Amino acid sequence: MDPVSTPVSTATSRLATPRLDAINLMLRDLHTRHDEIRHRAAFRGCTSELLTLQQELVDYLLSKKNSLQGADTPRPEEGLNYNSFT
């Protein structure tokens, strides 16, 4: 970590790092194209619901990530889409 960055207590930093790593891994997984799940959603007729849920999860995880990093949590922009399905 850069010594010039925003000061964070050592205890908080130790707790936040694994959480941030987990959030980053989950965001990466949500951005990965999962063809089997997409096929199942199409077969069941719930593709739009799946995409909506995926976007909600991404927004939630980005919010948690920002709060752990001490950044102000911006409101999700209207129309901003992180889905790998579109």
Buried (B, 14 or more C-beta within 10 A) or exposed (E): EEEEEEEBEEEEEEEBEEEBEEBEEBBEEBEEEBEEEBEEBEEEEEBEEBBEEBBEBBBEBBBBBBEBEEEEEEEBEEEEEBBBBE
